[in-house]
Amino acid sequence: MDELVTIELFGRPFTFKAEEDISRAKEVADFLVREVSKVENQLSDKSPTINKQAILILAALNIANEYFKCQQNHKDLLEIVSDRTSGLLDELDTNQ
């Protein structure tokens, strides 16, 4: 069942359809709002007039950067788990 989620960016409401997990969709939308607000606050200290498109692009770049960091951390973790698992299996084979 599709549900509508509404967020507010730059004083305007934006509504989108959440096709599955409504709580996840709201969590993602809230995350976006926080990231946009964070960039907007950082830039407002430097310039009183801020291009909204620039704010959205910088927020998207920040989110993408975090995503790639998480991907690398996940890859590193899988490698560690694989190495430790192999070591444990070798240890078990040696002790049999």
Beta strands, then each sheet from edge to edge (+ up, - down):
strand 1: 3-9
strand 2: 12-18
sheet 1: 1+ 2-
end
